[in-house]
Amino acid sequence: MLLRIGPREQALQIHNRVAGIPPSETVLIQMAQDIAAGRVSDAVDTAMDNESFYSATLKNLATPWTNREQTAFAPLNDYTATVIGMARDNIDFRTLLYGNILYTVNGVSTPYANNSNQHYEDAQNQAIPLKTGLAQRTQSEVTGLPAGAVSGVITSRAAARAFFIDGTNRAMFRFTLMNHLCRDLEQVHDVTRVPDFIRQDVSRSPGGDSRVFLNSCMGCHNGMDPMAKAYAYYDFEYAIPAADASEAEVLRLKGEGSLHYNQTNDVYKVIKGGVLVTENGDTRVEHKYLQNENTFKQGYITTDNSWKNYWRAGVNKHLGWDFGNEGVPAQGDDLAGMNKELAHSKAFASCQVEKVFENVCLRTPASDTDLTKIEEFTNSFAGSGFKLKQIFRDTAEYCMGQ
């Protein structure tokens, strides 16, 4: 229900929700005058000009995307800083997932390091303003990762630390879906897709019942595994702890790890019987893709990083692939290409709208009117060149006074 409040109250609400703090009296008066004159976007821009929009609102929005716990109570890192910087600089937000871009912080004595987050934690501890302190860099230049291996925040240290560590790299795919397409695997489940890329580590008869695989497991893996192949050369490596290492020691070693990208003729590291060994193998594929091969010997053996999107057809066609009709290919052989496929979907665009809507309106979109507005704001986001600030303008105007 809309409350009957005037421009001053609307200005206060907009500033509180967009910047996260009350405005000064001078700013409040200016915003109220803009609202009274029908210039609501100008009032929202004033709120977004506050440092707190960057160091609080955007940081709290993005930080849950950088960790498995999905908590906002985590230190600033390269992933979060890049989200904030791209929003500040009005960069096409889709390139967040595949661009050769990374933001560092000026004025910090501790430099960026591939094996530490100290640069960003020091920036946060020193309360360096992110509105002015963030510096756009080329990720390959900062990290030394080959330009062809860079893929936006997906190859940031924070993302690698959270989602490439241990496991099978499927976590990176799942959390990218959750964080940037607003879907978990159950919501893209489709048993009609071909299962030819499902790896050997997936049982075809869990508990001795093949129906479980055919009706459950297959519906996620048949779409995920062909796309997660794009991560085949990536891992987050850290020193292997001693068998009797304490939990604190294990966490310390993991905290000092870094993203590893297998290049031609690289050796890869394998743990056998608790012992770290190196193998020269004839593949660049990280060993995690080849583990548990005896679970189902006839399963797919990953040989390279080529990928294919089987969800262009079937029930997941509604995710709106190639939303801008830009001719984005549905298959390829690089990580940036796969993430571009995800980022150029309508689901990606509408997901950003939904997240900002919840942040500004303090509720999830539920009514028919809300859902119509989500569609409208998604198109507005696209029309702006996918600039994140446009979503804040649209949602703040829609929800002011609610």
DRENDOGU-541055 format. One record per residue (C-alpha): residue in one letter; x, y, z. Coordinates in pm, 1 decimal, decimal comma. Example, Ala and Ser with C-alpha at 12.3 -4.5 7.8 and 13.67 -1.06 7.14 Angstrom:
2
KOLNU  code         X         Y         Z
KOLNU     a    1230,0    -450,0     780,0
KOLNU     s    1367,0    -106,0     714,0
END
This chain:
402
KOLNU  code         X         Y         Z
KOLNU     m       0,0       0,0       0,0
KOLNU     l     135,8     342,1     -95,6
KOLNU     l     178,8     589,9     185,1
KOLNU     r      87,8     953,0     126,3
KOLNU     i     420,0    1118,1     193,7
KOLNU     g     572,8    1426,7      43,8
KOLNU     p     896,4    1490,5    -149,9
KOLNU     r    1103,4    1544,8     163,9
KOLNU     e    1001,4    1210,6     314,4
KOLNU     q    1051,3    1040,6     -22,2
KOLNU     a    1398,6    1193,2     -51,6
KOLNU     l    1488,7    1071,2     295,7
KOLNU     q    1369,9     720,7     214,9
KOLNU     i    1559,1     708,5    -114,8
KOLNU     h    1883,0     823,7      45,8
KOLNU     n    1850,0     583,1     336,9
KOLNU     r    1790,1     285,8     109,4
KOLNU     v    2031,0     370,2    -172,1
KOLNU     a    2320,0     511,3      31,7
KOLNU     g    2239,1     331,6     353,3
KOLNU     i    2267,8     644,9     569,8
KOLNU     p    2060,3     963,4     620,3
KOLNU     p    2147,7    1262,3     401,7
KOLNU     s    2271,0    1596,5     523,7
KOLNU     e    2010,2    1871,8     540,1
KOLNU     t    2156,1    2036,0     229,3
KOLNU     v    2141,8    1714,1      30,6
KOLNU     l    1791,2    1637,6     158,8
KOLNU     i    1662,3    1975,4      43,1
KOLNU     q    1818,3    1933,5    -302,3
KOLNU     m    1676,9    1582,3    -343,6
KOLNU     a    1330,3    1694,5    -229,6
KOLNU     q    1335,7    1977,6    -482,2
KOLNU     d    1432,8    1735,0    -760,2
KOLNU     i    1152,3    1496,3    -664,0
KOLNU     a     897,3    1775,9    -647,9
KOLNU     a    1004,3    1883,0    -996,6
KOLNU     g     969,4    1527,9   -1131,7
KOLNU     r    1344,3    1467,7   -1149,4
KOLNU     v    1348,8    1153,7    -936,2
KOLNU     s    1646,5    1005,8   -1122,4
KOLNU     d    1850,0    1312,7   -1031,6
KOLNU     a    1759,9    1260,5    -666,6
KOLNU     v    1869,5     896,5    -685,0
KOLNU     d    2194,3    1002,1    -852,5
KOLNU     t    2258,0    1235,5    -559,9
KOLNU     a    2216,0     944,9    -318,9
KOLNU     m    2449,6     731,1    -530,5
KOLNU     d    2710,5    1007,4    -513,7
KOLNU     n    2755,8     934,3    -143,1
KOLNU     e    3058,8     726,3     -45,9
KOLNU     s    2837,0     495,6     156,2
KOLNU     f    2665,9     378,5    -163,8
KOLNU     y    2997,8     222,1    -262,3
KOLNU     s    3146,1     116,3      70,6
KOLNU     a    2821,6     -10,3     222,9
KOLNU     t    2535,5     -65,4     -23,7
KOLNU     l    2731,9    -210,8    -314,0
KOLNU     k    2977,1    -392,2     -88,5
KOLNU     n    2693,6    -559,5     101,3
KOLNU     l    2519,4    -642,0    -226,3
KOLNU     a    2823,3    -809,0    -382,5
KOLNU     t    3008,6    -968,7     -92,2
KOLNU     p    2766,5   -1265,2     -56,4
KOLNU     w    2850,0   -1357,7    -417,4
KOLNU     t    3213,4   -1414,1    -318,7
KOLNU     n    3179,5   -1691,5     -60,9
KOLNU     r    2998,9   -2021,9     -17,3
KOLNU     e    2833,7   -1907,0     304,0
KOLNU     q    2677,2   -1620,0     106,1
KOLNU     t    2744,6   -1383,0     391,2
KOLNU     a    2794,0   -1008,1     362,0
KOLNU     f    3017,7   -1017,4     670,2
KOLNU     a    3340,2   -1085,2     484,2
KOLNU     p    3634,4    -856,1     408,7
KOLNU     l    3664,7    -655,2      91,1
KOLNU     n    3826,5    -860,3    -185,9
KOLNU     d    3909,6    -835,7    -555,8
KOLNU     y    3570,1    -974,7    -664,7
KOLNU     t    3370,5    -724,8    -456,6
KOLNU     a    3599,1    -435,5    -549,2
KOLNU     t    3551,3    -513,8    -917,5
KOLNU     v    3171,2    -516,2    -883,5
KOLNU     i    3183,8    -178,6    -706,6
KOLNU     g    3425,8     -27,8    -956,8
KOLNU     m    3227,5    -140,5   -1259,4
KOLNU     a    2908,3       4,4   -1111,3
KOLNU     r    3085,1     332,7   -1034,8
KOLNU     d    3232,0     359,5   -1383,0
KOLNU     n    2910,0     264,1   -1564,7
KOLNU     i    3072,3     -32,8   -1740,0
KOLNU     d    2855,7    -290,4   -1915,0
KOLNU     f    2780,0    -510,9   -1616,1
KOLNU     r    2766,3    -826,7   -1824,4
KOLNU     t    3143,4    -808,6   -1869,5
KOLNU     l    3172,5    -871,8   -1494,9
KOLNU     l    3177,0   -1242,5   -1582,3
KOLNU     y    3414,0   -1237,4   -1878,5
KOLNU     g    3608,9    -911,4   -1913,8
KOLNU     n    3983,5    -866,7   -1864,1
KOLNU     i    3925,1    -634,0   -1572,7
KOLNU     l    4012,0    -607,0   -1204,0
KOLNU     y    3997,8    -322,1    -953,9
KOLNU     t    4263,9    -254,5    -694,1
KOLNU     v    4275,1      23,2    -433,5
KOLNU     n    4500,2     327,6    -452,1
KOLNU     g    4685,3     443,0    -144,5
KOLNU     v    4745,5      96,6       6,1
KOLNU     s    5106,4      10,8      84,6
KOLNU     t    5037,9    -363,0      58,3
KOLNU     p    5030,2    -450,8    -313,6
KOLNU     y    4790,5    -693,5    -478,3
KOLNU     a    4910,2   -1052,0    -433,9
KOLNU     n    4794,2   -1372,1    -599,6
KOLNU     n    4826,9   -1559,3    -269,7
KOLNU     s    4679,2   -1307,9     -28,3
KOLNU     n    4380,5   -1079,1      25,4
KOLNU     q    4581,2    -841,8     243,8
KOLNU     h    4573,7    -556,4      -9,8
KOLNU     y    4195,2    -529,7      19,5
KOLNU     e    4176,7    -595,6     392,0
KOLNU     d    4427,3    -316,5     452,4
KOLNU     a    4220,6     -84,3     231,9
KOLNU     q    3912,8    -164,8     437,1
KOLNU     n    4094,2    -124,2     768,6
KOLNU     q    4228,9     212,3     654,4
KOLNU     a    3875,6     316,0     546,7
KOLNU     i    3996,7     425,8     204,5
KOLNU     p    3696,4     569,4      16,4
KOLNU     l    3596,1     329,2    -259,7
KOLNU     k    3423,3     602,6    -458,9
KOLNU     t    3759,9     759,7    -534,2
KOLNU     g    4008,8     494,5    -427,4
KOLNU     l    3931,6     213,2    -670,3
KOLNU     a    4153,4     185,9    -976,8
KOLNU     q    4054,7      -6,3   -1289,3
KOLNU     r    4327,7    -243,7   -1404,2
KOLNU     t    4376,3    -514,8   -1662,9
KOLNU     q    4345,5    -842,9   -1475,0
KOLNU     s    4609,3   -1021,8   -1681,7
KOLNU     e    4857,2    -743,5   -1604,5
KOLNU     v    4788,6    -753,1   -1230,5
KOLNU     t    4781,1   -1130,2   -1180,9
KOLNU     g    5001,6   -1256,2   -1463,7
KOLNU     l    4723,4   -1481,6   -1586,4
KOLNU     p    4733,0   -1512,6   -1968,5
KOLNU     a    4481,4   -1275,6   -2127,9
KOLNU     g    4309,7   -1570,1   -2294,6
KOLNU     a    4255,3   -1734,3   -1956,1
KOLNU     v    4096,5   -1430,9   -1786,1
KOLNU     s    3722,5   -1428,2   -1725,7
KOLNU     g    3617,4   -1133,1   -1512,7
KOLNU     v    3545,7   -1200,3   -1146,2
KOLNU     i    3528,6   -1573,6   -1215,9
KOLNU     t    3910,3   -1575,0   -1229,5
KOLNU     s    3947,5   -1334,4    -938,3
KOLNU     r    4133,3   -1468,5    -637,6
KOLNU     a    3824,2   -1448,0    -417,1
KOLNU     a    3611,4   -1653,8    -656,6
KOLNU     a    3887,9   -1911,2    -703,4
KOLNU     r    3939,9   -1934,0    -325,3
KOLNU     a    3570,4   -1998,9    -272,8
KOLNU     f    3464,6   -2205,7    -572,3
KOLNU     f    3768,7   -2359,2    -748,2
KOLNU     i    3917,0   -2497,3    -427,4
KOLNU     d    3916,4   -2879,0    -396,4
KOLNU     g    3607,6   -3056,5    -533,2
KOLNU     t    3536,9   -3089,1    -905,4
KOLNU     n    3489,7   -2722,1   -1010,4
KOLNU     r    3114,6   -2777,4   -1038,2
KOLNU     a    3076,1   -2544,6    -739,0
KOLNU     m    3191,5   -2252,6    -954,3
KOLNU     f    2916,4   -2323,7   -1204,3
KOLNU     r    2647,3   -2368,7    -940,3
KOLNU     f    2733,0   -2050,6    -751,5
KOLNU     t    2759,3   -1850,2   -1074,2
KOLNU     l    2405,2   -1960,0   -1155,3
KOLNU     m    2286,2   -1871,5    -806,7
KOLNU     n    2463,2   -1538,1    -782,3
KOLNU     h    2416,2   -1410,3   -1135,1
KOLNU     l    2116,8   -1590,0   -1286,7
KOLNU     c    1919,9   -1627,9    -960,5
KOLNU     r    1873,6   -2000,9   -1017,1
KOLNU     d    2000,0   -2301,9    -830,5
KOLNU     l    2044,8   -2630,5   -1012,9
KOLNU     e    1702,9   -2761,2    -913,5
KOLNU     q    1547,6   -2472,2   -1103,3
KOLNU     v    1721,6   -2562,7   -1429,1
KOLNU     h    1660,7   -2936,2   -1395,8
KOLNU     d    1580,1   -3096,3   -1734,3
KOLNU     v    1604,9   -3471,8   -1790,9
KOLNU     t    1543,0   -3435,7   -2166,0
KOLNU     r    1896,8   -3316,3   -2248,9
KOLNU     v    2161,6   -3557,2   -2378,9
KOLNU     p    2388,6   -3692,8   -2096,9
KOLNU     d    2697,0   -3749,5   -2311,5
KOLNU     f    2929,4   -3514,4   -2117,6
KOLNU     i    2852,3   -3640,8   -1767,4
KOLNU     r    3182,7   -3739,8   -1609,0
KOLNU     q    3296,4   -4073,8   -1471,4
KOLNU     d    3257,4   -3961,9   -1109,9
KOLNU     v    2875,9   -3959,4   -1129,7
KOLNU     s    2708,5   -4291,1   -1051,5
KOLNU     r    2447,4   -4402,1   -1303,3
KOLNU     s    2269,8   -4607,2   -1037,1
KOLNU     p    2296,1   -4433,7    -697,5
KOLNU     g    2207,0   -4681,6    -427,1
KOLNU     g    2174,1   -4944,3    -695,8
KOLNU     d    1873,2   -4772,5    -855,8
KOLNU     s    1928,1   -4628,2   -1204,7
KOLNU     r    1594,4   -4447,2   -1185,2
KOLNU     v    1748,3   -4203,3    -935,7
KOLNU     f    2007,9   -4102,6   -1195,1
KOLNU     l    1760,2   -4087,0   -1484,6
KOLNU     n    1500,6   -3883,1   -1297,9
KOLNU     s    1719,2   -3672,2   -1071,7
KOLNU     c    2099,1   -3656,8   -1113,4
KOLNU     m    2095,3   -3652,3   -1492,2
KOLNU     g    1865,7   -3349,2   -1505,7
KOLNU     c    2137,0   -3125,4   -1356,6
KOLNU     h    2456,6   -3290,0   -1479,6
KOLNU     n    2351,0   -3312,0   -1845,1
KOLNU     g    2345,6   -2930,3   -1864,6
KOLNU     m    2610,3   -2844,8   -1607,7
KOLNU     d    2891,8   -3082,7   -1704,5
KOLNU     p    2918,3   -2974,9   -2072,0
KOLNU     m    2947,6   -2610,5   -1959,4
KOLNU     a    3169,5   -2673,8   -1656,9
KOLNU     k    3422,7   -2821,3   -1898,8
KOLNU     a    3528,8   -2460,2   -1954,3
KOLNU     y    3692,9   -2468,8   -1607,0
KOLNU     a    3904,7   -2775,0   -1692,9
KOLNU     y    4240,6   -2594,8   -1673,8
KOLNU     y    4173,2   -2411,6   -1345,4
KOLNU     d    4230,0   -2497,2    -980,4
KOLNU     f    4296,0   -2319,8    -651,5
KOLNU     e    4623,1   -2458,8    -521,2
KOLNU     y    4762,3   -2440,4    -169,7
KOLNU     a    5034,4   -2618,2      27,6
KOLNU     i    4921,2   -2961,6     136,5
KOLNU     p    4890,5   -2971,7     517,4
KOLNU     a    5048,9   -3243,7     726,0
KOLNU     a    4827,2   -3535,1     820,3
KOLNU     d    4809,2   -3415,0    1181,2
KOLNU     a    4766,4   -3045,4    1095,9
KOLNU     s    4517,4   -2852,0    1306,8
KOLNU     e    4207,8   -2697,4    1153,1
KOLNU     a    4362,3   -2354,1    1200,7
KOLNU     e    4673,6   -2462,7    1012,0
KOLNU     v    4465,4   -2602,2     726,2
KOLNU     l    4272,9   -2276,1     701,4
KOLNU     r    4597,2   -2078,6     704,7
KOLNU     l    4742,5   -2280,9     419,5
KOLNU     k    4425,0   -2250,0     216,4
KOLNU     g    4426,8   -1877,6     281,7
KOLNU     e    4773,5   -1856,9     125,5
KOLNU     g    4672,3   -2042,9    -189,3
KOLNU     s    4631,1   -1900,0    -537,0
KOLNU     l    4456,5   -1963,0    -867,1
KOLNU     h    4643,0   -2201,5   -1094,9
KOLNU     y    4588,1   -2222,0   -1469,8
KOLNU     n    4732,5   -2519,7   -1654,7
KOLNU     q    4917,5   -2409,0   -1968,0
KOLNU     t    5068,3   -2626,0   -2238,8
KOLNU     n    5319,9   -2875,9   -2097,2
KOLNU     d    5239,7   -2780,9   -1737,4
KOLNU     v    5272,1   -3054,1   -1479,3
KOLNU     y    4973,6   -3100,1   -1256,9
KOLNU     k    4963,3   -3196,2    -891,4
KOLNU     v    4788,2   -3500,8    -754,6
KOLNU     i    4733,5   -3628,8    -401,7
KOLNU     k    4774,9   -4005,0    -372,9
KOLNU     g    4750,1   -4175,6     -37,6
KOLNU     g    4781,5   -3838,9     134,9
KOLNU     v    5108,9   -3766,0     -44,4
KOLNU     l    5158,0   -3483,9    -293,6
KOLNU     v    5308,3   -3604,4    -621,3
KOLNU     t    5344,3   -3450,6    -966,7
KOLNU     e    5250,0   -3613,0   -1291,6
KOLNU     n    5341,5   -3503,3   -1640,0
KOLNU     g    5036,4   -3661,7   -1807,5
KOLNU     d    4944,8   -3585,1   -2166,9
KOLNU     t    4657,7   -3353,0   -2075,6
KOLNU     r    4621,4   -2998,3   -1948,1
KOLNU     v    4303,5   -3096,4   -1764,6
KOLNU     e    4326,0   -3057,8   -1386,7
KOLNU     h    4326,2   -3390,3   -1204,6
KOLNU     k    4003,2   -3309,0   -1020,7
KOLNU     y    3821,2   -3370,2   -1351,6
KOLNU     l    3966,6   -3719,7   -1373,7
KOLNU     q    3916,6   -3840,3   -1017,1
KOLNU     n    3684,0   -4119,8    -908,7
KOLNU     e    3703,6   -4265,4   -1257,3
KOLNU     n    3592,2   -4605,9   -1132,2
KOLNU     t    3249,3   -4479,9   -1024,6
KOLNU     f    3129,6   -4521,1   -1383,5
KOLNU     k    3406,0   -4619,8   -1623,0
KOLNU     q    3191,9   -4555,0   -1930,2
KOLNU     g    3139,2   -4192,1   -1829,4
KOLNU     y    3287,2   -3894,2   -2009,8
KOLNU     i    3661,6   -3831,1   -1976,5
KOLNU     t    3743,6   -3460,1   -1996,7
KOLNU     t    4020,0   -3397,5   -2249,6
KOLNU     d    4003,1   -3019,6   -2301,5
KOLNU     n    3814,7   -2705,0   -2201,9
KOLNU     s    3564,3   -2695,3   -2488,4
KOLNU     w    3207,0   -2634,1   -2374,4
KOLNU     k    2853,3   -2646,5   -2509,0
KOLNU     n    2521,6   -2508,7   -2383,7
KOLNU     y    2254,0   -2779,0   -2413,6
KOLNU     w    2008,8   -2545,6   -2239,5
KOLNU     r    1956,0   -2339,1   -2552,8
KOLNU     a    1677,2   -2592,4   -2614,8
KOLNU     g    1431,0   -2757,2   -2379,5
KOLNU     v    1269,4   -2598,5   -2074,4
KOLNU     n    1570,3   -2374,6   -2008,2
KOLNU     k    1526,4   -2196,5   -2337,5
KOLNU     h    1315,9   -1951,6   -2134,1
KOLNU     l    1634,2   -1823,1   -1966,5
KOLNU     g    1659,4   -1598,8   -2271,1
KOLNU     w    1994,9   -1686,4   -2422,3
KOLNU     d    2159,5   -1413,5   -2630,4
KOLNU     f    1915,1   -1160,1   -2486,6
KOLNU     g    2055,9    -876,6   -2698,7
KOLNU     n    2053,0   -1080,1   -3021,9
KOLNU     e    2426,2   -1020,0   -3059,0
KOLNU     g    2507,9   -1359,2   -3204,3
KOLNU     v    2669,7   -1499,1   -2888,6
KOLNU     p    2778,3   -1857,9   -2968,5
KOLNU     a    2635,2   -2150,1   -2773,0
KOLNU     q    2965,2   -2338,3   -2767,2
KOLNU     g    3334,9   -2265,4   -2763,9
KOLNU     d    3671,6   -2346,5   -2612,3
KOLNU     d    3743,4   -2073,3   -2360,0
KOLNU     l    3614,9   -1981,3   -2015,7
KOLNU     a    3533,6   -1621,6   -2107,8
KOLNU     g    3314,9   -1745,4   -2391,9
KOLNU     m    3114,6   -1972,3   -2162,6
KOLNU     n    3064,7   -1694,9   -1908,8
KOLNU     k    2964,2   -1457,8   -2187,3
KOLNU     e    2692,6   -1706,7   -2276,8
KOLNU     l    2564,3   -1684,9   -1918,9
KOLNU     a    2603,6   -1307,5   -1887,3
KOLNU     h    2423,0   -1234,2   -2213,0
KOLNU     s    2110,5   -1421,8   -2105,7
KOLNU     k    1794,9   -1244,0   -2002,4
KOLNU     a    1811,8   -1439,1   -1677,0
KOLNU     f    2137,6   -1259,4   -1592,3
KOLNU     a    1983,3    -918,7   -1657,9
KOLNU     s    1664,6    -986,6   -1462,9
KOLNU     c    1866,3   -1136,3   -1175,7
KOLNU     q    2053,4    -808,9   -1124,6
KOLNU     v    1719,1    -626,9   -1124,3
KOLNU     e    1572,5    -863,5    -866,6
KOLNU     k    1872,6    -826,6    -635,6
KOLNU     v    1869,2    -447,1    -648,7
KOLNU     f    1489,6    -446,0    -610,2
KOLNU     e    1519,7    -642,9    -285,3
KOLNU     n    1795,3    -412,5    -165,3
KOLNU     v    1607,8     -89,5    -235,8
KOLNU     c    1246,9    -195,5    -180,0
KOLNU     l    1331,6    -417,2     118,5
KOLNU     r    1114,2    -702,0      -9,5
KOLNU     t    1107,5    -958,9    -284,0
KOLNU     p     897,4    -881,8    -591,5
KOLNU     a     570,4   -1070,2    -545,3
KOLNU     s     264,3    -891,9    -683,6
KOLNU     d     165,1    -885,0   -1049,0
KOLNU     t     261,4    -518,1   -1054,2
KOLNU     d     603,6    -598,6    -909,4
KOLNU     l     665,9    -868,7   -1168,6
KOLNU     t     560,1    -637,2   -1448,2
KOLNU     k     806,4    -380,7   -1315,0
KOLNU     i    1085,0    -640,1   -1302,5
KOLNU     e    1029,0    -699,4   -1673,3
KOLNU     e    1020,5    -326,1   -1740,7
KOLNU     f    1336,1    -260,5   -1538,9
KOLNU     t    1517,4    -549,0   -1708,7
KOLNU     n    1451,0    -386,6   -2044,2
KOLNU     s    1555,5     -49,7   -1902,1
KOLNU     f    1879,2    -206,9   -1775,0
KOLNU     a    1947,6    -341,2   -2123,6
KOLNU     g    1857,4      -7,3   -2280,8
KOLNU     s    2108,8     171,4   -2059,0
KOLNU     g    2391,5     -47,5   -2187,4
KOLNU     f    2359,8    -274,3   -1882,6
KOLNU     k    2471,4      -9,9   -1634,6
KOLNU     l    2394,5    -117,6   -1277,6
KOLNU     k    2310,7     232,9   -1156,7
KOLNU     q    2009,7     240,3   -1389,5
KOLNU     i    1846,6     -35,3   -1185,2
KOLNU     f    1887,4     170,7    -868,7
KOLNU     r    1720,3     466,9   -1040,2
KOLNU     d    1425,5     258,6   -1158,1
KOLNU     t    1367,1      64,5    -838,4
KOLNU     a    1413,8     363,5    -605,6
KOLNU     e    1151,4     562,8    -797,6
KOLNU     y     907,3     271,1    -801,8
KOLNU     c     940,0     199,2    -430,9
KOLNU     m     967,2     549,6    -290,4
KOLNU     g     685,4     605,0     -47,4
KOLNU     q     615,7     234,6       0,1
END
